[in-house]
Amino acid sequence: TFTVEEAVETIGFGRFHIVLFLIMGSTGVAEAMEIMLIAVVSPLIRCEWQLQDWQVALVTTMVFFGYMVFSIVLGLLADRYGRWKILLLSFLWAAYFSLLTSFAPSYIWFVFLRAMVGGGVSGHAQGIEENKQIFAMSSCSNHFLSLGKVFWLAGSLLIIGLASAVNPTISWRWLIRIASIPGILLILVFKFIPESALFNVSTGNMGAALATLQRIARMNGVAMPEGQLREPAKERRGRFKDLIHPKYLRTTLQIWIIW
């Protein structure tokens, strides 16, 4: 018998991981563009709607408030219904409300719709986190994971470059529409991303987990390990109060402060 971790290590690093890395990285581009969009649009909506400083600041605050609330909700849903479904839902949600934002008739509508966009963007991480774990299990892949941050920086630079060309010519509304295009295009390639084998095993769906591992092996051009896929030993699922347990409290507080 073998576990998911042992199978991934046997299959090794290959073409599947490179394609997965490019897709995961592209989600970082789309996410950065949606988050950084407010920085380049705020001066324009300030003038158009005669906003005060606190009103401009509230836009950014509500984006991250939506991000915070939906991170919890989508995290719970991902644990129950699967990572892939939440990833697809979050991109559809973010793209839909981002496009609606470009038609916002007033400041109040703009704030509400951007909060909804922040909520959708929060689901990106829920959808790809376990695929990152699969990626990290493979040898020779750590340097690829560290390169992943480059995509976020690329998205930030891209939205600033677009703003310098689009804002003075065809308005900030068109900038928002153009910025939503990467997220829409990514939806078309999500069929390549399999449901996490770790998630399938945790829910007892061994057949689906095995099919995912066979797909990775086939793309990498290697053989699956011999034997049958076995379920890992049952472990108690994590709870929020574990974070403030004396054993982990110091680490928890340090991570919260750093973030």
MIPATOR-435538 format. One record per atom (N, C-alpha, C, O): x, y, z; residue in one letter. Coordinates in steps of 0.02 Angstrom, whole numbers. Layout:
REM MIPATOR-435538
R   east  north     up type
R      X      Y      Z    A
...
END
This chain:
REM MIPATOR-435538
R   east  north     up type
R     42    -60      0    T
R      0      0      0    T
R     44     62      0    T
R    103     59     14    T
R     12    119    -16    F
R     48    183    -15    F
R     -1    239      1    F
R    -61    232    -10    F
R     25    294     26    T
R    -15    353     41    T
R     -9    403    -16    T
R     30    394    -62    T
R    -49    456    -13    V
R    -45    509    -63    V
R     25    539    -64    V
R     54    551   -117    V
R     52    553     -4    E
R    119    583      0    E
R    172    538    -32    E
R    215    563    -68    E
R    168    474    -19    E
R    217    427    -47    E
R    209    422   -123    E
R    259    417   -159    E
R    148    424   -147    A
R    136    421   -219    A
R    164    482   -254    A
R    197    477   -306    A
R    152    541   -226    V
R    176    603   -256    V
R    252    604   -258    V
R    283    626   -306    V
R    283    580   -204    E
R    357    578   -201    E
R    384    529   -253    E
R    436    542   -284    E
R    350    473   -263    T
R    371    424   -313    T
R    363    451   -384    T
R    407    441   -427    T
R    307    484   -396    I
R    294    512   -463    I
R    346    565   -481    I
R    369    569   -538    I
R    364    606   -432    G
R    416    656   -443    G
R    392    718   -480    G
R    333    725   -496    G
R    438    763   -491    F
R    424    828   -522    F
R    425    821   -598    F
R    470    790   -626    F
R    375    852   -631    G
R    373    846   -703    G
R    327    897   -735    G
R    314    950   -707    G
R    302    880   -794    R
R    263    927   -834    R
R    200    949   -798    R
R    180   1007   -802    R
R    167    903   -762    F
R    106    921   -726    F
R    120    978   -678    F
R     81   1026   -674    F
R    175    974   -642    H
R    190   1025   -591    H
R    206   1093   -622    H
R    190   1145   -594    H
R    237   1092   -681    I
R    253   1155   -715    I
R    188   1190   -737    I
R    181   1250   -728    I
R    142   1151   -767    V
R     79   1180   -788    V
R     39   1205   -728    V
R     10   1259   -731    V
R     38   1165   -674    L
R      2   1185   -614    L
R     33   1249   -585    L
R     -4   1293   -562    L
R     99   1254   -586    F
R    133   1313   -561    F
R    113   1375   -601    F
R    102   1428   -572    F
R    108   1369   -666    L
R     89   1426   -708    L
R     17   1447   -695    L
R      2   1507   -695    L
R    -27   1399   -685    I
R    -97   1416   -670    I
R   -103   1448   -602    I
R   -136   1499   -594    I
R    -70   1418   -552    M
R    -72   1446   -484    M
R    -43   1517   -485    M
R    -70   1562   -453    M
R     12   1526   -521    G
R     42   1592   -525    G
R     -4   1643   -558    G
R     -7   1701   -538    G
R    -40   1621   -610    S
R    -85   1666   -644    S
R   -143   1688   -599    S
R   -168   1744   -606    S
R   -164   1645   -553    T
R   -215   1667   -505    T
R   -187   1724   -462    T
R   -225   1768   -441    T
R   -122   1723   -449    G
R    -91   1777   -411    G
R    -92   1842   -450    G
R   -102   1896   -421    G
R    -83   1839   -516    V
R    -87   1898   -558    V
R   -157   1929   -554    V
R   -165   1989   -544    V
R   -208   1886   -563    A
R   -277   1910   -561    A
R   -295   1939   -493    A
R   -328   1990   -488    A
R   -273   1905   -440    E
R   -287   1928   -372    E
R   -254   1996   -359    E
R   -286   2041   -331    E
R   -191   2003   -378    A
R   -156   2066   -367    A
R   -189   2123   -405    A
R   -194   2179   -379    A
R   -211   2110   -465    M
R   -243   2163   -505    M
R   -307   2187   -472    M
R   -321   2247   -471    M
R   -347   2140   -446    E
R   -410   2160   -414    E
R   -398   2198   -348    E
R   -434   2245   -333    E
R   -348   2177   -310    I
R   -334   2210   -246    I
R   -302   2278   -256    I
R   -321   2327   -224    I
R   -254   2283   -302    M
R   -217   2345   -313    M
R   -257   2395   -355    M
R   -239   2453   -360    M
R   -312   2372   -384    L
R   -353   2416   -426    L
R   -376   2478   -389    L
R   -378   2532   -417    L
R   -393   2470   -325    I
R   -420   2526   -286    I
R   -369   2582   -282    I
R   -388   2641   -282    I
R   -305   2566   -278    A
R   -254   2617   -270    A
R   -251   2664   -330    A
R   -237   2723   -323    A
R   -266   2637   -390    V
R   -261   2679   -450    V
R   -329   2708   -471    V
R   -332   2749   -516    V
R   -382   2685   -439    V
R   -449   2711   -455    V
R   -472   2763   -405    V
R   -510   2808   -422    V
R   -449   2757   -343    S
R   -473   2801   -289    S
R   -468   2876   -305    S
R   -515   2912   -292    S
R   -411   2900   -333    P
R   -408   2972   -348    P
R   -462   2995   -397    P
R   -484   3053   -394    P
R   -482   2951   -442    L
R   -531   2970   -493    L
R   -602   2970   -465    L
R   -642   3015   -480    L
R   -619   2920   -424    I
R   -686   2920   -395    I
R   -693   2975   -343    I
R   -748   3000   -331    I
R   -637   2995   -312    R
R   -638   3051   -265    R
R   -663   3115   -301    R
R   -705   3152   -275    R
R   -636   3126   -360    C
R   -655   3185   -398    C
R   -726   3179   -426    C
R   -764   3227   -424    C
R   -743   3119   -452    E
R   -808   3111   -484    E
R   -866   3117   -435    E
R   -918   3146   -452    E
R   -857   3090   -375    W
R   -912   3092   -326    W
R   -898   3139   -268    W
R   -934   3139   -218    W
R   -846   3180   -274    Q
R   -830   3231   -222    Q
R   -826   3199   -153    Q
R   -861   3218   -107    Q
R   -781   3150   -146    L
R   -776   3112    -85    L
R   -727   3144    -36    L
R   -680   3177    -56    L
R   -740   3133     28    Q
R   -693   3153     80    Q
R   -641   3098     91    Q
R   -649   3042     65    Q
R   -589   3113    130    D
R   -535   3065    140    D
R   -560   2999    170    D
R   -541   2945    148    D
R   -605   3004    220    W
R   -628   2943    253    W
R   -670   2900    206    W
R   -671   2839    213    W
R   -704   2932    159    Q
R   -744   2894    111    Q
R   -699   2855     63    Q
R   -715   2799     44    Q
R   -644   2886     42    V
R   -597   2851     -1    V
R   -565   2793     37    V
R   -557   2739      9    V
R   -546   2805     99    A
R   -515   2752    139    A
R   -564   2694    152    A
R   -543   2637    157    A
R   -628   2710    157    L
R   -678   2658    171    L
R   -682   2607    115    L
R   -697   2549    127    L
R   -669   2628     54    V
R   -671   2582     -3    V
R   -621   2525      8    V
R   -639   2466      3    V
R   -559   2543     23    T
R   -507   2492     35    T
R   -524   2450     96    T
R   -514   2389     96    T
R   -549   2483    148    T
R   -567   2446    209    T
R   -619   2393    195    T
R   -614   2337    219    T
R   -670   2410    155    M
R   -724   2363    142    M
R   -702   2306     96    M
R   -728   2250    101    M
R   -653   2319     52    V
R   -626   2265     10    V
R   -595   2212     55    V
R   -608   2152     46    V
R   -555   2233    103    F
R   -522   2184    146    F
R   -569   2156    200    F
R   -558   2102    226    F
R   -622   2194    216    F
R   -673   2166    261    F
R   -709   2109    227    F
R   -721   2057    258    F
R   -726   2118    163    G
R   -756   2063    125    G
R   -710   2005    119    G
R   -731   1947    123    G
R   -646   2019    109    Y
R   -595   1967    105    Y
R   -592   1927    170    Y
R   -590   1865    168    Y
R   -594   1961    226    M
R   -589   1928    292    M
R   -649   1883    305    M
R   -642   1825    325    M
R   -709   1911    295    V
R   -770   1873    311    V
R   -777   1812    265    V
R   -791   1757    289    V
R   -768   1822    201    F
R   -777   1767    153    F
R   -721   1715    158    F
R   -732   1657    141    F
R   -662   1735    182    S
R   -609   1685    193    S
R   -633   1631    241    S
R   -619   1572    231    S
R   -668   1652    293    I
R   -693   1604    343    I
R   -748   1561    312    I
R   -747   1500    318    I
R   -795   1594    279    V
R   -852   1557    250    V
R   -829   1509    196    V
R   -849   1450    196    V
R   -788   1533    150    L
R   -766   1490     95    L
R   -719   1436    118    L
R   -717   1382     89    L
R   -682   1449    172    G
R   -639   1397    200    G
R   -680   1339    226    G
R   -663   1281    215    G
R   -735   1355    261    L
R   -780   1302    287    L
R   -813   1264    229    L
R   -819   1203    232    L
R   -834   1301    178    L
R   -866   1268    121    L
R   -816   1224     83    L
R   -834   1170     59    L
R   -753   1246     78    A
R   -702   1206     43    A
R   -689   1142     80    A
R   -677   1090     48    A
R   -690   1143    146    D
R   -680   1083    185    D
R   -737   1033    173    D
R   -727    972    178    D
R   -795   1059    159    R
R   -853   1015    152    R
R   -866    992     80    R
R   -883    934     68    R
R   -859   1039     33    Y
R   -880   1024    -36    Y
R   -822   1016    -85    Y
R   -833    995   -141    Y
R   -762   1032    -64    G
R   -705   1023   -108    G
R   -672   1088   -129    G
R   -705   1140   -133    G
R   -606   1084   -141    R
R   -568   1144   -158    R
R   -583   1170   -228    R
R   -590   1230   -239    R
R   -590   1123   -276    W
R   -599   1144   -345    W
R   -664   1183   -353    W
R   -665   1234   -388    W
R   -718   1161   -322    K
R   -782   1195   -328    K
R   -778   1266   -300    K
R   -806   1312   -329    K
R   -744   1274   -244    I
R   -738   1340   -214    I
R   -693   1385   -255    I
R   -706   1445   -260    I
R   -641   1357   -286    L
R   -598   1397   -330    L
R   -638   1424   -389    L
R   -634   1483   -405    L
R   -678   1381   -421    L
R   -719   1402   -477    L
R   -770   1454   -455    L
R   -779   1505   -488    L
R   -804   1441   -399    L
R   -854   1487   -374    L
R   -824   1555   -359    L
R   -853   1607   -375    L
R   -765   1556   -328    S
R   -735   1620   -308    S
R   -715   1662   -368    S
R   -723   1723   -367    S
R   -690   1630   -422    F
R   -672   1668   -481    F
R   -734   1693   -518    F
R   -734   1750   -542    F
R   -786   1652   -522    L
R   -848   1676   -552    L
R   -877   1734   -513    L
R   -899   1784   -542    L
R   -876   1728   -447    W
R   -902   1779   -402    W
R   -864   1845   -411    W
R   -893   1898   -421    W
R   -797   1841   -408    A
R   -755   1901   -412    A
R   -762   1934   -481    A
R   -768   1995   -485    A
R   -763   1895   -534    A
R   -769   1924   -601    A
R   -836   1957   -611    A
R   -841   2011   -640    A
R   -889   1925   -586    Y
R   -957   1953   -593    Y
R   -963   2020   -558    Y
R   -987   2068   -587    Y
R   -942   2022   -494    F
R   -950   2084   -456    F
R   -900   2138   -478    F
R   -913   2198   -471    F
R   -843   2117   -505    S
R   -795   2166   -531    S
R   -824   2201   -592    S
R   -819   2262   -599    S
R   -855   2162   -637    L
R   -887   2193   -695    L
R   -944   2238   -674    L
R   -954   2292   -703    L
R   -983   2217   -624    L
R  -1037   2259   -600    L
R  -1011   2325   -572    L
R  -1043   2377   -579    L
R   -953   2323   -540    T
R   -924   2383   -511    T
R   -913   2437   -564    T
R   -921   2496   -550    T
R   -896   2416   -625    S
R   -883   2465   -677    S
R   -946   2503   -698    S
R   -942   2554   -732    S
R  -1004   2478   -677    F
R  -1067   2512   -692    F
R  -1098   2545   -630    F
R  -1155   2566   -631    F
R  -1060   2549   -576    A
R  -1086   2575   -512    A
R  -1111   2647   -522    A
R  -1074   2690   -545    A
R  -1174   2660   -506    P
R  -1202   2726   -517    P
R  -1186   2776   -462    P
R  -1195   2837   -470    P
R  -1162   2751   -405    S
R  -1150   2795   -348    S
R  -1095   2767   -304    S
R  -1073   2710   -313    S
R  -1073   2808   -257    Y
R  -1020   2787   -212    Y
R  -1040   2728   -169    Y
R  -1001   2681   -160    Y
R  -1101   2728   -143    I
R  -1125   2673   -100    I
R  -1123   2607   -138    I
R  -1101   2556   -111    I
R  -1146   2608   -199    W
R  -1145   2546   -239    W
R  -1073   2524   -253    W
R  -1058   2464   -253    W
R  -1030   2572   -264    F
R   -960   2556   -278    F
R   -928   2520   -218    F
R   -894   2470   -226    F
R   -940   2546   -158    V
R   -912   2516    -98    V
R   -939   2446    -88    V
R   -900   2400    -74    V
R  -1004   2437    -96    F
R  -1034   2371    -86    F
R  -1007   2320   -136    F
R   -989   2264   -117    F
R  -1003   2340   -199    L
R   -981   2293   -250    L
R   -908   2275   -243    L
R   -889   2218   -255    L
R   -866   2323   -223    R
R   -795   2306   -212    R
R   -787   2261   -151    R
R   -741   2220   -150    R
R   -829   2268   -101    A
R   -827   2222    -44    A
R   -843   2151    -67    A
R   -813   2103    -43    A
R   -890   2145   -113    M
R   -907   2079   -141    M
R   -849   2051   -182    M
R   -837   1991   -181    M
R   -814   2095   -217    V
R   -755   2072   -255    V
R   -702   2046   -207    V
R   -672   1993   -219    V
R   -690   2082   -152    G
R   -643   2059   -102    G
R   -661   1991    -74    G
R   -618   1949    -61    G
R   -727   1979    -65    G
R   -750   1914    -42    G
R   -735   1859    -92    G
R   -715   1804    -72    G
R   -744   1874   -156    G
R   -730   1823   -207    G
R   -656   1808   -212    G
R   -636   1751   -219    G
R   -615   1861   -209    V
R   -542   1851   -214    V
R   -516   1809   -156    V
R   -467   1772   -165    V
R   -547   1813    -98    S
R   -524   1774    -41    S
R   -528   1699    -54    S
R   -491   1660    -23    S
R   -572   1678    -98    G
R   -579   1607   -113    G
R   -524   1578   -156    G
R   -518   1517   -161    G
R   -484   1622   -187    H
R   -430   1597   -229    H
R   -382   1553   -189    H
R   -362   1499   -211    H
R   -365   1577   -130    A
R   -318   1539    -88    A
R   -349   1473    -64    A
R   -314   1423    -60    A
R   -414   1474    -50    Q
R   -446   1413    -27    Q
R   -443   1359    -80    Q
R   -436   1300    -65    Q
R   -447   1380   -143    G
R   -450   1331   -196    G
R   -383   1300   -214    G
R   -382   1242   -235    G
R   -328   1337   -206    I
R   -264   1311   -231    I
R   -217   1289   -175    I
R   -162   1264   -188    I
R   -237   1297   -111    E
R   -191   1284    -56    E
R   -168   1212    -55    E
R   -109   1198    -47    E
R   -215   1165    -62    E
R   -194   1095    -58    E
R   -157   1073   -120    E
R   -116   1027   -117    E
R   -171   1104   -177    N
R   -130   1089   -236    N
R    -59   1113   -226    N
R    -12   1084   -253    N
R    -51   1168   -188    K
R     17   1190   -170    K
R     51   1137   -127    K
R    111   1125   -134    K
R     13   1105    -83    Q
R     42   1053    -40    Q
R     65    994    -83    Q
R    119    968    -73    Q
R     24    974   -131    I
R     43    921   -178    I
R    107    942   -214    I
R    152    901   -224    I
R    109   1004   -235    F
R    167   1030   -271    F
R    229   1027   -227    F
R    282   1006   -250    F
R    221   1047   -164    A
R    279   1049   -119    A
R    305    980   -101    A
R    364    973    -83    A
R    263    929   -105    M
R    285    861    -87    M
R    336    835   -136    M
R    377    791   -119    M
R    335    861   -198    S
R    380    835   -249    S
R    450    863   -241    S
R    459    922   -224    S
R    498    821   -252    S
R    567    844   -248    S
R    581    894   -304    S
R    549    893   -356    S
R    629    938   -293    C
R    652    988   -342    C
R    600   1042   -356    C
R    606   1077   -406    C
R    550   1050   -314    S
R    498   1099   -329    S
R    499   1159   -283    S
R    462   1207   -294    S
R    540   1158   -230    N
R    538   1213   -182    N
R    556   1280   -213    N
R    527   1331   -195    N
R    604   1279   -259    H
R    624   1343   -290    H
R    568   1370   -333    H
R    563   1431   -342    H
R    525   1328   -361    F
R    468   1352   -399    F
R    418   1386   -353    F
R    390   1438   -371    F
R    406   1357   -294    L
R    359   1388   -248    L
R    381   1458   -228    L
R    340   1503   -222    L
R    446   1466   -216    S
R    471   1532   -197    S
R    464   1583   -254    S
R    457   1643   -241    S
R    465   1559   -316    L
R    457   1603   -373    L
R    384   1626   -382    L
R    370   1672   -419    L
R    338   1592   -347    G
R    267   1608   -354    G
R    250   1680   -337    G
R    203   1707   -365    G
R    288   1710   -292    K
R    274   1779   -271    K
R    286   1828   -329    K
R    259   1884   -328    K
R    325   1808   -378    V
R    338   1852   -435    V
R    273   1868   -472    V
R    265   1922   -500    V
R    226   1820   -473    F
R    163   1831   -509    F
R    122   1887   -477    F
R     92   1927   -512    F
R    122   1890   -410    W
R     86   1944   -375    W
R    117   2011   -394    W
R     81   2059   -409    W
R    183   2014   -394    L
R    216   2077   -413    L
R    201   2095   -485    L
R    191   2154   -501    L
R    200   2045   -529    A
R    185   2058   -600    A
R    114   2086   -607    A
R    103   2132   -646    A
R     66   2058   -569    G
R     -2   2084   -571    G
R     -7   2155   -547    G
R    -44   2195   -575    G
R     31   2172   -495    S
R     30   2240   -468    S
R     59   2289   -519    S
R     31   2343   -530    S
R    114   2269   -551    L
R    144   2313   -601    L
R     99   2320   -662    L
R     94   2373   -693    L
R     64   2265   -680    L
R     21   2266   -739    L
R    -37   2315   -729    L
R    -53   2353   -775    L
R    -69   2313   -670    I
R   -127   2357   -660    I
R   -106   2430   -657    I
R   -143   2474   -679    I
R    -46   2444   -631    I
R    -21   2513   -630    I
R     -5   2536   -702    I
R    -21   2593   -720    I
R     25   2492   -742    G
R     39   2510   -811    G
R    -25   2521   -851    G
R    -29   2568   -890    G
R    -75   2477   -840    L
R   -139   2486   -875    L
R   -172   2552   -854    L
R   -201   2587   -896    L
R   -169   2568   -790    A
R   -200   2629   -765    A
R   -171   2691   -798    A
R   -207   2738   -814    A
R   -105   2690   -807    S
R    -73   2749   -838    S
R    -94   2759   -910    S
R    -91   2815   -936    S
R   -116   2705   -943    A
R   -137   2710  -1013    A
R   -213   2719  -1019    A
R   -237   2754  -1064    A
R   -251   2685   -975    V
R   -324   2683   -983    V
R   -358   2741   -948    V
R   -403   2772   -976    V
R   -338   2756   -887    N
R   -373   2808   -848    N
R   -376   2876   -884    N
R   -430   2907   -885    N
R   -322   2900   -912    P
R   -326   2966   -944    P
R   -364   2966  -1011    P
R   -381   3020  -1036    P
R   -377   2907  -1039    T
R   -406   2905  -1106    T
R   -479   2882  -1106    T
R   -522   2919  -1130    T
R   -493   2823  -1080    I
R   -562   2797  -1085    I
R   -595   2785  -1017    I
R   -647   2752  -1014    I
R   -567   2811   -964    S
R   -598   2813   -897    S
R   -583   2752   -854    S
R   -565   2698   -879    S
R   -592   2762   -789    W
R   -578   2710   -740    W
R   -627   2651   -745    W
R   -610   2595   -725    W
R   -686   2663   -772    R
R   -735   2608   -780    R
R   -708   2555   -828    R
R   -718   2496   -817    R
R   -677   2577   -881    W
R   -648   2530   -928    W
R   -587   2495   -898    W
R   -573   2437   -916    W
R   -552   2528   -854    L
R   -495   2496   -821    L
R   -519   2437   -780    L
R   -488   2384   -780    L
R   -574   2445   -744    I
R   -602   2391   -704    I
R   -623   2333   -749    I
R   -611   2274   -733    I
R   -653   2348   -806    R
R   -675   2295   -852    R
R   -615   2257   -880    R
R   -616   2195   -885    R
R   -563   2294   -898    I
R   -503   2261   -925    I
R   -469   2219   -871    I
R   -444   2165   -885    I
R   -469   2244   -809    A
R   -436   2208   -754    A
R   -471   2143   -737    A
R   -440   2099   -708    A
R   -534   2137   -754    S
R   -572   2075   -740    S
R   -559   2021   -792    S
R   -577   1963   -780    S
R   -528   2038   -848    I
R   -517   1989   -902    I
R   -473   1931   -880    I
R   -491   1873   -895    I
R   -415   1942   -846    P
R   -374   1884   -826    P
R   -411   1833   -784    P
R   -403   1773   -794    P
R   -453   1856   -738    G
R   -491   1810   -697    G
R   -541   1770   -737    G
R   -552   1711   -724    G
R   -572   1802   -787    I
R   -620   1767   -830    I
R   -584   1714   -873    I
R   -609   1659   -881    I
R   -526   1732   -900    L
R   -489   1685   -942    L
R   -465   1625   -901    L
R   -463   1569   -927    L
R   -447   1636   -838    L
R   -423   1581   -797    L
R   -477   1529   -785    L
R   -462   1470   -778    L
R   -539   1551   -783    I
R   -595   1504   -773    I
R   -594   1450   -827    I
R   -612   1392   -814    I
R   -572   1469   -887    L
R   -572   1422   -944    L
R   -520   1367   -936    L
R   -527   1314   -967    L
R   -468   1378   -895    V
R   -416   1326   -888    V
R   -422   1289   -822    V
R   -380   1246   -807    V
R   -473   1304   -783    F
R   -480   1270   -718    F
R   -495   1196   -725    F
R   -484   1157   -678    F
R   -519   1175   -784    K
R   -532   1104   -793    K
R   -468   1063   -788    K
R   -470   1002   -776    K
R   -411   1096   -799    F
R   -347   1060   -792    F
R   -331   1045   -719    F
R   -301    993   -705    F
R   -352   1089   -674    I
R   -336   1080   -603    I
R   -379   1025   -574    I
R   -441   1032   -574    I
R   -350    971   -549    P
R   -391    918   -520    P
R   -412    935   -449    P
R   -380    977   -416    P
R   -464    903   -426    E
R   -480    909   -355    E
R   -422    880   -315    E
R   -392    831   -335    E
R   -408    911   -259    S
R   -352    889   -218    S
R   -358    816   -197    S
R   -410    795   -171    S
R   -306    777   -210    A
R   -305    707   -188    A
R   -308    702   -112    A
R   -338    656    -85    A
R   -276    750    -79    L
R   -279    750     -5    L
R   -350    760     19    L
R   -371    728     68    L
R   -387    805    -14    F
R   -457    816      6    F
R   -499    754     -7    F
R   -538    734     36    F
R   -490    723    -65    N
R   -530    663    -81    N
R   -516    607    -31    N
R   -563    572    -11    N
R   -453    599    -12    V
R   -437    547     37    V
R   -469    563    105    V
R   -494    519    139    V
R   -467    627    124    S
R   -495    647    189    S
R   -570    636    193    S
R   -598    628    247    S
R   -604    635    134    T
R   -676    624    133    T
R   -694    552    115    T
R   -752    535    106    T
R   -642    510    108    G
R   -654    439     94    G
R   -665    422     21    G
R   -682    366      5    G
R   -654    471    -23    N
R   -664    459    -95    N
R   -598    435   -125    N
R   -563    472   -160    N
R   -581    373   -112    M
R   -516    346   -132    M
R   -510    339   -208    M
R   -456    348   -236    M
R   -567    324   -241    G
R   -565    316   -314    G
R   -545    381   -349    G
R   -504    381   -395    G
R   -574    437   -326    A
R   -558    502   -356    A
R   -486    521   -342    A
R   -451    548   -385    A
R   -462    507   -281    A
R   -393    523   -263    A
R   -345    483   -306    A
R   -294    510   -329    A
R   -360    419   -317    L
R   -317    377   -358    L
R   -316    401   -430    L
R   -264    401   -463    L
R   -374    423   -455    A
R   -379    447   -524    A
R   -336    510   -533    A
R   -304    519   -585    A
R   -335    554   -483    T
R   -294    614   -486    T
R   -220    596   -488    T
R   -182    624   -528    T
R   -200    550   -445    L
R   -129    529   -444    L
R   -109    496   -510    L
R    -53    507   -534    L
R   -154    456   -539    Q
R   -139    424   -603    Q
R   -132    476   -659    Q
R    -91    469   -704    Q
R   -172    528   -654    R
R   -168    582   -704    R
R   -101    618   -699    R
R    -70    633   -750    R
R    -79    632   -637    I
R    -14    665   -628    I
R     42    621   -655    I
R     87    646   -690    I
R     39    556   -640    A
R     91    510   -663    A
R     92    506   -739    A
R    145    504   -770    A
R     32    506   -770    R
R     27    501   -842    R
R     57    564   -875    R
R     93    558   -925    R
R     43    622   -848    M
R     70    684   -877    M
R    146    688   -868    M
R    181    714   -911    M
R    171    661   -812    N
R    243    662   -799    N
R    280    606   -835    N
R    341    604   -835    N
R    242    559   -864    G
R    273    505   -901    G
R    307    453   -857    G
R    358    425   -877    G
R    280    441   -797    V
R    309    392   -751    V
R    254    344   -729    V
R    195    356   -740    V
R    276    290   -696    A
R    229    239   -672    A
R    207    255   -601    A
R    245    283   -561    A
R    146    235   -584    M
R    121    241   -516    M
R    157    190   -472    M
R    179    138   -496    M
R    163    204   -407    P
R    191    153   -362    P
R    145     92   -359    P
R     85     97   -369    P
R    174     36   -347    E
R    135    -26   -344    E
R     96    -31   -279    E
R    116     -3   -228    E
R     40    -66   -282    G
R      0    -75   -222    G
R    -65    -36   -226    G
R    -83    -11   -279    G
R    -98    -30   -169    Q
R   -162      5   -165    Q
R   -154     68   -123    Q
R   -115     71    -75    Q
R   -192    120   -142    L
R   -193    182   -103    L
R   -229    170    -38    L
R   -285    144    -38    L
R   -198    188     17    R
R   -230    177     82    R
R   -248    243    115    R
R   -217    295    102    R
R   -298    240    157    E
R   -319    299    194    E
R   -269    312    250    E
R   -245    265    282    E
R   -254    376    264    P
R   -210    391    321    P
R   -247    379    386    P
R   -308    374    387    P
R   -210    375    439    A
R   -241    367    504    A
R   -286    427    519    A
R   -268    484    507    A
R   -345    413    546    K
R   -392    466    561    K
R   -364    512    615    K
R   -341    490    668    K
R   -367    577    600    E
R   -344    626    648    E
R   -400    676    662    E
R   -442    689    619    E
R   -400    702    722    R
R   -450    752    739    R
R   -438    815    698    R
R   -382    839    694    R
R   -492    842    669    R
R   -485    903    629    R
R   -469    962    674    R
R   -489    964    732    R
R   -432   1009    647    G
R   -413   1068    685    G
R   -474   1111    703    G
R   -524   1113    667    G
R   -469   1145    760    R
R   -521   1191    782    R
R   -490   1258    797    R
R   -430   1264    810    R
R   -532   1310    796    F
R   -505   1377    808    F
R   -472   1383    876    F
R   -420   1415    882    F
R   -501   1351    927    K
R   -473   1359    994    K
R   -404   1326   1000    K
R   -367   1340   1047    K
R   -386   1282    952    D
R   -319   1254    952    D
R   -266   1308    941    D
R   -210   1303    965    D
R   -285   1361    904    L
R   -238   1414    890    L
R   -217   1452    952    L
R   -162   1479    955    L
R   -261   1454   1002    I
R   -245   1490   1064    I
R   -228   1443   1121    I
R   -226   1463   1179    I
R   -215   1380   1104    H
R   -191   1332   1154    H
R   -122   1355   1177    H
R    -83   1379   1136    H
R   -105   1347   1241    P
R    -39   1370   1265    P
R     20   1345   1223    P
R     71   1379   1218    P
R     13   1286   1193    K
R     67   1258   1153    K
R     81   1299   1090    K
R    138   1303   1067    K
R     27   1329   1062    Y
R     34   1364    998    Y
R     21   1439   1003    Y
R     29   1474    953    Y
R      3   1464   1062    L
R    -19   1534   1067    L
R     35   1583   1045    L
R     20   1631   1009    L
R     96   1572   1065    R
R    150   1618   1046    R
R    159   1621    970    R
R    165   1675    941    R
R    159   1562    939    T
R    167   1559    866    T
R    107   1593    832    T
R    116   1630    783    T
R     47   1580    856    T
R    -13   1609    828    T
R     -9   1685    829    T
R    -22   1719    779    T
R      8   1713    887    L
R     11   1786    894    L
R     66   1815    850    L
R     56   1868    820    L
R    122   1781    845    Q
R    176   1806    802    Q
R    154   1809    729    Q
R    168   1858    694    Q
R    120   1757    706    I
R     98   1755    636    I
R     45   1809    624    I
R     47   1843    572    I
R     -1   1818    671    W
R    -52   1869    663    W
R    -21   1939    658    W
R    -40   1979    616    W
R     28   1952    701    I
R     60   2017    701    I
R     99   2029    637    I
R     97   2084    609    I
R    134   1977    614    I
R    172   1984    551    I
R    125   2000    493    I
R    140   2043    451    I
R     69   1964    490    W
R     22   1977    436    W
R    -11   2046    442    W
R    -52   2064    401    W
END
